[in-house]
């Protein structure tokens, strides 16, 4: 027995010393980075005028359409709030406006104790070992530049107190379309010498491309790219306006002259502005639509640049892409020019995901979902432990794996204290603080022209929809005093 034991030891030693011995096949080394990277793309004020969502047949978004073929599009996605500040605060915190009291653009983020104590999305990934970098508009401008100041980011472009590159590189050959009537009521093509690379969004996109193509990012990483257009003022190089000849521009199909006859008066208290009336009186409706389409087309080109850079980078196979717009935009529907309402035109958003190994190429889901769902979904997809008792959205990976899976019947948009819009697959139900209501059947009325709330035949539908309303209504939180408005462009940039 002793001789056998010694013989066995000798054999094993010889095998260990012999490089050609292959008694046991060595396993491939574990990958250094098990967690996926994240490419987080935000677009400001982009409504459903995209090829994927079919909101306007005039639009041209081939790159967004191409991205849709690679993953899943949520075709019934809505914002948490139809304004930049509360929408992005909800996305970045995972907390409903009705829970935080952050309802309007003047609502503070860091002086709100509920939001300030939350673990913001970039902070969450930073604490979970991610390199977190960003550029462009990811938070509401005031929140980032004056309150958040790069919190959670290892690096930010242009800086941690300036989220947007300058407008100063833009030059124009036309007068202000509304005669300087409002600070941001401006649009138009740049001079021919101005290219997309001179545009602030082109600068942000090129910075993002460089980060991807350099191959120096530390994996896993979270890379955020915030695109400002088609937010007003709508500026783009001439080539994008040329894609939409003014004589071919059509007014929005959803506009109806007497659309507000059956709408409660409460709607007028929701940041209603007189822009459409002014635009129409100066015969600028079609030029303004042309500018929105032109800027959307430019944004689409820039998204294509960013995605192409990812595909050429060493990170392509292990990077989640999530692309979203912060709310919709009305270009005349319901007498509105802008967001700031609880109707479909203001709440419906773009939400696309490409998740390697999870999303099926070219898939869609019509279940009602919310931008509030982005945070918990990223937590789930990266295998991280969620922050304790913070996230109020749902995990969309359930629908990525099975678009027909059981899901909440409704999703909620909040605008102001106790004002809610509830969306299901078929209906939109709106209830205002004063108790007045609207109800629309989208199977028959996609433009929300007929308010059914007063029809007793729909009492059961309203009761079902109201079950989606929040149980808690946080009083409005602290606000900030906005700085004195600055001209976005110098007077020398415009003709007198």
WOURMO-V119285 format. One record per residue. N is the residue number from 1. PSI is psi in whole degrees, -180 to 180 (* if undefined). OMEGA is omega in whole degrees, -180 to 180 (none if undefined). NEAR is the number of other ideal C-beta (glycine too) atoms within 8 Angstrom. Layout:
n->N psi->PSI omega->OMEGA near->NEAR
n->N psi->PSI omega->OMEGA near->NEAR
This chain:
n->1 psi->-41 omega->179 near->4
n->2 psi->-41 omega->179 near->5
n->3 psi->-41 omega->-180 near->6
n->4 psi->-41 omega->-180 near->7
n->5 psi->-43 omega->179 near->8
n->6 psi->-38 omega->179 near->8
n->7 psi->-42 omega->180 near->8
n->8 psi->-42 omega->180 near->8
n->9 psi->-41 omega->179 near->8
n->10 psi->-43 omega->-180 near->8
n->11 psi->-46 omega->-179 near->8
n->12 psi->-39 omega->178 near->8
n->13 psi->-41 omega->179 near->8
n->14 psi->-40 omega->180 near->9
n->15 psi->-37 omega->179 near->9
n->16 psi->-34 omega->-179 near->7
n->17 psi->-21 omega->-177 near->5
n->18 psi->116 omega->-177 near->7
n->19 psi->-21 omega->-177 near->3
n->20 psi->-5 omega->-178 near->4
n->21 psi->134 omega->-178 near->8
n->22 psi->51 omega->-180 near->5
n->23 psi->-42 omega->179 near->4
n->24 psi->127 omega->180 near->4
n->25 psi->122 omega->179 near->4
n->26 psi->139 omega->178 near->4
n->27 psi->151 omega->174 near->4
n->28 psi->142 omega->180 near->4
n->29 psi->147 omega->179 near->4
n->30 psi->141 omega->178 near->5
n->31 psi->144 omega->-177 near->5
n->32 psi->-37 omega->-173 near->4
n->33 psi->100 omega->-180 near->8
n->34 psi->-29 omega->-176 near->5
n->35 psi->142 omega->-180 near->11
n->36 psi->152 omega->171 near->11
n->37 psi->167 omega->-179 near->15
n->38 psi->125 omega->170 near->15
n->39 psi->113 omega->-168 near->12
n->40 psi->104 omega->-172 near->11
n->41 psi->121 omega->180 near->14
n->42 psi->139 omega->178 near->15
n->43 psi->131 omega->-174 near->14
n->44 psi->130 omega->172 near->14
n->45 psi->19 omega->179 near->14
n->46 psi->116 omega->178 near->13
n->47 psi->-155 omega->-177 near->13
n->48 psi->21 omega->174 near->11
n->49 psi->62 omega->176 near->12
n->50 psi->159 omega->-179 near->15
n->51 psi->-33 omega->-176 near->10
n->52 psi->-43 omega->-176 near->12
n->53 psi->-12 omega->171 near->11
n->54 psi->36 omega->-180 near->8
n->55 psi->-22 omega->180 near->9
n->56 psi->120 omega->-177 near->10
n->57 psi->-13 omega->-180 near->4
n->58 psi->-21 omega->-172 near->10
n->59 psi->158 omega->178 near->12
n->60 psi->107 omega->-179 near->9
n->61 psi->64 omega->-176 near->12
n->62 psi->-31 omega->-178 near->9
n->63 psi->-39 omega->173 near->11
n->64 psi->-38 omega->178 near->15
n->65 psi->-40 omega->179 near->11
n->66 psi->-41 omega->178 near->10
n->67 psi->-35 omega->180 near->14
n->68 psi->-30 omega->-180 near->11
n->69 psi->-11 omega->-177 near->7
n->70 psi->-13 omega->-176 near->10
n->71 psi->-140 omega->-177 near->14
n->72 psi->141 omega->174 near->14
n->73 psi->129 omega->174 near->12
n->74 psi->106 omega->-171 near->14
n->75 psi->-8 omega->179 near->9
n->76 psi->49 omega->-179 near->13
n->77 psi->144 omega->-176 near->12
n->78 psi->157 omega->-179 near->14
n->79 psi->160 omega->174 near->13
n->80 psi->-28 omega->178 near->14
n->81 psi->142 omega->-177 near->15
n->82 psi->49 omega->176 near->14
n->83 psi->148 omega->-172 near->13
n->84 psi->-51 omega->-175 near->12
n->85 psi->-59 omega->-179 near->16
n->86 psi->-31 omega->178 near->17
n->87 psi->-51 omega->-177 near->15
n->88 psi->-31 omega->175 near->14
n->89 psi->-39 omega->178 near->18
n->90 psi->-42 omega->179 near->17
n->91 psi->-46 omega->-173 near->15
n->92 psi->-18 omega->179 near->12
n->93 psi->-23 omega->-174 near->13
n->94 psi->15 omega->-176 near->15
n->95 psi->133 omega->180 near->13
n->96 psi->148 omega->173 near->12
n->97 psi->-35 omega->-179 near->13
n->98 psi->-15 omega->176 near->11
n->99 psi->-36 omega->-176 near->11
n->100 psi->-26 omega->-173 near->15
n->101 psi->12 omega->178 near->13
n->102 psi->98 omega->-168 near->15
n->103 psi->-30 omega->-173 near->13
n->104 psi->173 omega->-177 near->12
n->105 psi->-28 omega->180 near->9
n->106 psi->1 omega->176 near->8
n->107 psi->130 omega->180 near->17
n->108 psi->151 omega->174 near->13
n->109 psi->-55 omega->-174 near->15
n->110 psi->-20 omega->176 near->9
n->111 psi->1 omega->173 near->10
n->112 psi->113 omega->-174 near->14
n->113 psi->-30 omega->-180 near->6
n->114 psi->-47 omega->-180 near->12
n->115 psi->-40 omega->-176 near->14
n->116 psi->-31 omega->179 near->9
n->117 psi->-9 omega->180 near->5
n->118 psi->160 omega->175 near->11
n->119 psi->104 omega->-178 near->7
n->120 psi->154 omega->-174 near->11
n->121 psi->-49 omega->178 near->13
n->122 psi->-36 omega->177 near->14
n->123 psi->-40 omega->-179 near->10
n->124 psi->-48 omega->-178 near->14
n->125 psi->-31 omega->175 near->15
n->126 psi->-41 omega->-179 near->12
n->127 psi->-17 omega->178 near->7
n->128 psi->24 omega->171 near->9
n->129 psi->12 omega->179 near->5
n->130 psi->145 omega->164 near->11
n->131 psi->125 omega->-174 near->10
n->132 psi->114 omega->178 near->13
n->133 psi->155 omega->-179 near->15
n->134 psi->165 omega->177 near->16
n->135 psi->149 omega->179 near->13
n->136 psi->-164 omega->-173 near->16
n->137 psi->102 omega->175 near->12
n->138 psi->-45 omega->171 near->12
n->139 psi->169 omega->167 near->12
n->140 psi->140 omega->-171 near->11
n->141 psi->-51 omega->-180 near->10
n->142 psi->-44 omega->-179 near->12
n->143 psi->-45 omega->-178 near->15
n->144 psi->-51 omega->-172 near->14
n->145 psi->-31 omega->-174 near->10
n->146 psi->-19 omega->-175 near->9
n->147 psi->-59 omega->-177 near->12
n->148 psi->-44 omega->177 near->11
n->149 psi->51 omega->175 near->9
n->150 psi->12 omega->-179 near->10
n->151 psi->123 omega->179 near->8
n->152 psi->-9 omega->-178 near->12
n->153 psi->133 omega->173 near->12
n->154 psi->-29 omega->-178 near->6
n->155 psi->143 omega->177 near->6
n->156 psi->145 omega->-179 near->11
n->157 psi->132 omega->2 near->10
n->158 psi->-32 omega->178 near->8
n->159 psi->174 omega->-180 near->7
n->160 psi->0 omega->173 near->7
n->161 psi->16 omega->176 near->7
n->162 psi->109 omega->-175 near->7
n->163 psi->-21 omega->-177 near->13
n->164 psi->139 omega->168 near->11
n->165 psi->170 omega->-175 near->7
n->166 psi->151 omega->173 near->6
n->167 psi->-7 omega->-169 near->8
n->168 psi->-19 omega->179 near->7
n->169 psi->-3 omega->-177 near->9
n->170 psi->134 omega->179 near->12
n->171 psi->146 omega->-173 near->9
n->172 psi->151 omega->-179 near->13
n->173 psi->12 omega->-177 near->6
n->174 psi->163 omega->178 near->8
n->175 psi->165 omega->177 near->7
n->176 psi->128 omega->-174 near->8
n->177 psi->-31 omega->178 near->13
n->178 psi->20 omega->176 near->12
n->179 psi->28 omega->180 near->7
n->180 psi->24 omega->-174 near->4
n->181 psi->-40 omega->179 near->7
n->182 psi->152 omega->-173 near->6
n->183 psi->-43 omega->-176 near->6
n->184 psi->4 omega->180 near->7
n->185 psi->71 omega->-175 near->11
n->186 psi->149 omega->176 near->12
n->187 psi->166 omega->175 near->11
n->188 psi->164 omega->179 near->12
n->189 psi->150 omega->175 near->13
n->190 psi->166 omega->174 near->14
n->191 psi->153 omega->-178 near->9
n->192 psi->-26 omega->-179 near->5
n->193 psi->-16 omega->-179 near->5
n->194 psi->126 omega->178 near->12
n->195 psi->174 omega->179 near->8
n->196 psi->-25 omega->179 near->11
n->197 psi->-19 omega->178 near->7
n->198 psi->-17 omega->-177 near->11
n->199 psi->147 omega->-179 near->16
n->200 psi->-36 omega->178 near->11
n->201 psi->-34 omega->174 near->14
n->202 psi->-38 omega->179 near->12
n->203 psi->-44 omega->178 near->11
n->204 psi->-44 omega->-180 near->18
n->205 psi->-41 omega->180 near->14
n->206 psi->-35 omega->174 near->10
n->207 psi->-42 omega->179 near->10
n->208 psi->-44 omega->178 near->13
n->209 psi->-45 omega->-178 near->12
n->210 psi->-43 omega->179 near->8
n->211 psi->-39 omega->-179 near->11
n->212 psi->-43 omega->-174 near->14
n->213 psi->-25 omega->179 near->9
n->214 psi->-29 omega->180 near->7
n->215 psi->22 omega->-177 near->6
n->216 psi->5 omega->179 near->5
n->217 psi->145 omega->180 near->13
n->218 psi->115 omega->-178 near->5
n->219 psi->145 omega->-4 near->10
n->220 psi->151 omega->-180 near->12
n->221 psi->157 omega->171 near->13
n->222 psi->115 omega->-179 near->15
n->223 psi->114 omega->-179 near->14
n->224 psi->135 omega->177 near->14
n->225 psi->115 omega->-178 near->15
n->226 psi->119 omega->-179 near->14
n->227 psi->129 omega->-173 near->16
n->228 psi->-41 omega->179 near->11
n->229 psi->154 omega->8 near->15
n->230 psi->33 omega->171 near->11
n->231 psi->146 omega->174 near->7
n->232 psi->147 omega->0 near->8
n->233 psi->139 omega->-175 near->9
n->234 psi->92 omega->178 near->15
n->235 psi->138 omega->174 near->14
n->236 psi->157 omega->175 near->15
n->237 psi->157 omega->-176 near->12
n->238 psi->-36 omega->-176 near->10
n->239 psi->-31 omega->-179 near->6
n->240 psi->-34 omega->174 near->13
n->241 psi->-34 omega->180 near->12
n->242 psi->-24 omega->179 near->7
n->243 psi->-15 omega->-176 near->9
n->244 psi->78 omega->-178 near->13
n->245 psi->136 omega->-174 near->6
n->246 psi->-35 omega->-179 near->8
n->247 psi->-7 omega->179 near->4
n->248 psi->-8 omega->-176 near->7
n->249 psi->135 omega->178 near->13
n->250 psi->146 omega->176 near->6
n->251 psi->156 omega->-177 near->9
n->252 psi->133 omega->179 near->10
n->253 psi->-29 omega->-176 near->7
n->254 psi->0 omega->180 near->10
n->255 psi->135 omega->177 near->9
n->256 psi->129 omega->-171 near->7
n->257 psi->-41 omega->-177 near->4
n->258 psi->33 omega->-172 near->5
n->259 psi->-24 omega->-173 near->11
n->260 psi->8 omega->-177 near->8
n->261 psi->-36 omega->-176 near->5
n->262 psi->22 omega->-178 near->5
n->263 psi->135 omega->180 near->10
n->264 psi->151 omega->-179 near->9
n->265 psi->-19 omega->-177 near->7
n->266 psi->-26 omega->-179 near->11
n->267 psi->-32 omega->-175 near->13
n->268 psi->-15 omega->179 near->6
n->269 psi->4 omega->-176 near->6
n->270 psi->70 omega->176 near->12
n->271 psi->39 omega->179 near->7
n->272 psi->136 omega->179 near->9
n->273 psi->158 omega->-176 near->8
n->274 psi->20 omega->-173 near->6
n->275 psi->-45 omega->-176 near->10
n->276 psi->-42 omega->179 near->11
n->277 psi->-44 omega->180 near->8
n->278 psi->-44 omega->180 near->11
n->279 psi->-44 omega->-179 near->12
n->280 psi->-38 omega->-177 near->9
n->281 psi->-27 omega->180 near->6
n->282 psi->11 omega->179 near->9
n->283 psi->43 omega->-177 near->5
n->284 psi->11 omega->-176 near->10
n->285 psi->-51 omega->-179 near->11
n->286 psi->-42 omega->175 near->9
n->287 psi->-36 omega->179 near->12
n->288 psi->-39 omega->176 near->14
n->289 psi->-42 omega->177 near->12
n->290 psi->-42 omega->-179 near->12
n->291 psi->-39 omega->178 near->13
n->292 psi->-43 omega->178 near->14
n->293 psi->-40 omega->180 near->16
n->294 psi->-45 omega->-179 near->15
n->295 psi->-35 omega->176 near->14
n->296 psi->-40 omega->178 near->15
n->297 psi->-40 omega->177 near->15
n->298 psi->-45 omega->178 near->15
n->299 psi->-42 omega->179 near->14
n->300 psi->-44 omega->177 near->14
n->301 psi->-41 omega->-178 near->10
n->302 psi->-35 omega->175 near->14
n->303 psi->-41 omega->177 near->16
n->304 psi->-41 omega->178 near->11
n->305 psi->-45 omega->-177 near->11
n->306 psi->-45 omega->-178 near->15
n->307 psi->-39 omega->176 near->12
n->308 psi->-40 omega->179 near->9
n->309 psi->-41 omega->176 near->12
n->310 psi->-44 omega->-179 near->13
n->311 psi->-31 omega->180 near->7
n->312 psi->-8 omega->-174 near->8
n->313 psi->168 omega->176 near->10
n->314 psi->0 omega->-174 near->4
n->315 psi->1 omega->-168 near->12
n->316 psi->-40 omega->-172 near->9
n->317 psi->-10 omega->-176 near->5
n->318 psi->37 omega->-178 near->9
n->319 psi->125 omega->173 near->12
n->320 psi->134 omega->172 near->14
n->321 psi->125 omega->170 near->15
n->322 psi->124 omega->-179 near->14
n->323 psi->131 omega->-177 near->12
n->324 psi->155 omega->170 near->15
n->325 psi->146 omega->-167 near->13
n->326 psi->-19 omega->175 near->14
n->327 psi->179 omega->178 near->15
n->328 psi->-161 omega->-178 near->15
n->329 psi->133 omega->178 near->13
n->330 psi->132 omega->179 near->15
n->331 psi->43 omega->178 near->10
n->332 psi->-26 omega->-180 near->12
n->333 psi->138 omega->-178 near->13
n->334 psi->27 omega->178 near->12
n->335 psi->18 omega->-175 near->8
n->336 psi->147 omega->169 near->15
n->337 psi->99 omega->-177 near->10
n->338 psi->-160 omega->178 near->9
n->339 psi->-125 omega->170 near->11
n->340 psi->44 omega->172 near->12
n->341 psi->173 omega->-179 near->13
n->342 psi->18 omega->176 near->13
n->343 psi->164 omega->-175 near->14
n->344 psi->-40 omega->-177 near->12
n->345 psi->-28 omega->-178 near->14
n->346 psi->-20 omega->-174 near->15
n->347 psi->-25 omega->-176 near->15
n->348 psi->135 omega->-174 near->13
n->349 psi->166 omega->172 near->16
n->350 psi->133 omega->176 near->14
n->351 psi->108 omega->-178 near->14
n->352 psi->143 omega->178 near->16
n->353 psi->140 omega->167 near->15
n->354 psi->113 omega->-176 near->11
n->355 psi->107 omega->-178 near->13
n->356 psi->128 omega->178 near->9
n->357 psi->-1 omega->-178 near->3
n->358 psi->-56 omega->-176 near->8
n->359 psi->140 omega->175 near->11
n->360 psi->132 omega->-179 near->6
n->361 psi->134 omega->176 near->7
n->362 psi->17 omega->-178 near->7
n->363 psi->155 omega->176 near->11
n->364 psi->159 omega->176 near->9
n->365 psi->128 omega->-178 near->13
n->366 psi->8 omega->177 near->7
n->367 psi->147 omega->179 near->11
n->368 psi->119 omega->-180 near->13
n->369 psi->175 omega->-171 near->14
n->370 psi->153 omega->175 near->14
n->371 psi->-21 omega->175 near->15
n->372 psi->-20 omega->-178 near->12
n->373 psi->-10 omega->-175 near->12
n->374 psi->-48 omega->-177 near->14
n->375 psi->-57 omega->-179 near->15
n->376 psi->-29 omega->179 near->13
n->377 psi->-44 omega->178 near->15
n->378 psi->-37 omega->177 near->13
n->379 psi->-47 omega->-179 near->13
n->380 psi->-46 omega->-175 near->9
n->381 psi->-25 omega->-180 near->11
n->382 psi->-2 omega->177 near->13
n->383 psi->23 omega->-180 near->6
n->384 psi->159 omega->177 near->9
n->385 psi->126 omega->-176 near->3
n->386 psi->154 omega->174 near->8
n->387 psi->146 omega->-172 near->9
n->388 psi->122 omega->173 near->4
n->389 psi->42 omega->-178 near->3
n->390 psi->-46 omega->-168 near->11
n->391 psi->129 omega->-178 near->10
n->392 psi->-4 omega->178 near->8
n->393 psi->-176 omega->-179 near->12
n->394 psi->159 omega->179 near->11
n->395 psi->106 omega->-177 near->10
n->396 psi->-11 omega->179 near->12
n->397 psi->-25 omega->175 near->11
n->398 psi->-45 omega->-180 near->10
n->399 psi->-25 omega->175 near->14
n->400 psi->-39 omega->-180 near->13
n->401 psi->-31 omega->179 near->7
n->402 psi->96 omega->-178 near->6
n->403 psi->-16 omega->179 near->11
n->404 psi->11 omega->-179 near->3
n->405 psi->159 omega->176 near->8
n->406 psi->139 omega->-173 near->2
n->407 psi->163 omega->175 near->9
n->408 psi->142 omega->-178 near->8
n->409 psi->-20 omega->-175 near->8
n->410 psi->163 omega->169 near->11
n->411 psi->154 omega->-170 near->12
n->412 psi->137 omega->170 near->15
n->413 psi->137 omega->-178 near->16
n->414 psi->136 omega->172 near->15
n->415 psi->99 omega->-176 near->15
n->416 psi->165 omega->-177 near->9
n->417 psi->120 omega->177 near->9
n->418 psi->26 omega->172 near->7
n->419 psi->121 omega->-173 near->14
n->420 psi->145 omega->170 near->13
n->421 psi->126 omega->-177 near->15
n->422 psi->127 omega->-177 near->16
n->423 psi->129 omega->172 near->14
n->424 psi->-170 omega->176 near->11
n->425 psi->-33 omega->-171 near->7
n->426 psi->-37 omega->-169 near->6
n->427 psi->156 omega->165 near->11
n->428 psi->126 omega->178 near->14
n->429 psi->128 omega->179 near->14
n->430 psi->132 omega->174 near->13
n->431 psi->131 omega->-179 near->11
n->432 psi->167 omega->-178 near->12
n->433 psi->-34 omega->-178 near->8
n->434 psi->3 omega->177 near->6
n->435 psi->-8 omega->178 near->6
n->436 psi->155 omega->-168 near->9
n->437 psi->161 omega->168 near->11
n->438 psi->149 omega->176 near->12
n->439 psi->130 omega->-179 near->16
n->440 psi->139 omega->179 near->12
n->441 psi->102 omega->-175 near->10
n->442 psi->-13 omega->176 near->11
n->443 psi->-20 omega->-179 near->5
n->444 psi->-16 omega->-168 near->4
n->445 psi->73 omega->-175 near->10
n->446 psi->-23 omega->-178 near->6
n->447 psi->5 omega->176 near->8
n->448 psi->54 omega->-179 near->14
n->449 psi->-22 omega->-175 near->6
n->450 psi->109 omega->180 near->8
n->451 psi->117 omega->-176 near->10
n->452 psi->4 omega->-172 near->9
n->453 psi->-31 omega->-179 near->10
n->454 psi->-2 omega->-179 near->4
n->455 psi->117 omega->-177 near->7
n->456 psi->-21 omega->179 near->4
n->457 psi->-15 omega->-178 near->4
n->458 psi->15 omega->-180 near->10
n->459 psi->-40 omega->-180 near->7
n->460 psi->-39 omega->179 near->6
n->461 psi->-45 omega->179 near->10
n->462 psi->-39 omega->179 near->12
n->463 psi->-44 omega->178 near->8
n->464 psi->-44 omega->-179 near->8
n->465 psi->-36 omega->-177 near->13
n->466 psi->-16 omega->177 near->10
n->467 psi->-20 omega->178 near->7
n->468 psi->-6 omega->-178 near->11
n->469 psi->146 omega->177 near->9
n->470 psi->147 omega->178 near->10
n->471 psi->-23 omega->-178 near->3
n->472 psi->139 omega->179 near->6
n->473 psi->94 omega->-178 near->7
n->474 psi->130 omega->175 near->10
n->475 psi->154 omega->-179 near->6
n->476 psi->135 omega->-180 near->9
n->477 psi->-177 omega->-178 near->15
n->478 psi->151 omega->178 near->7
n->479 psi->169 omega->176 near->9
n->480 psi->160 omega->175 near->11
n->481 psi->113 omega->-176 near->4
n->482 psi->146 omega->176 near->7
n->483 psi->161 omega->179 near->7
n->484 psi->129 omega->-177 near->4
n->485 psi->140 omega->177 near->6
n->486 psi->149 omega->173 near->5
n->487 psi->132 omega->-179 near->7
n->488 psi->-26 omega->179 near->8
n->489 psi->154 omega->178 near->11
n->490 psi->155 omega->-178 near->6
n->491 psi->-28 omega->-178 near->6
n->492 psi->-17 omega->-178 near->4
n->493 psi->-15 omega->-178 near->9
n->494 psi->153 omega->171 near->10
n->495 psi->150 omega->178 near->6
n->496 psi->* omega->none near->3
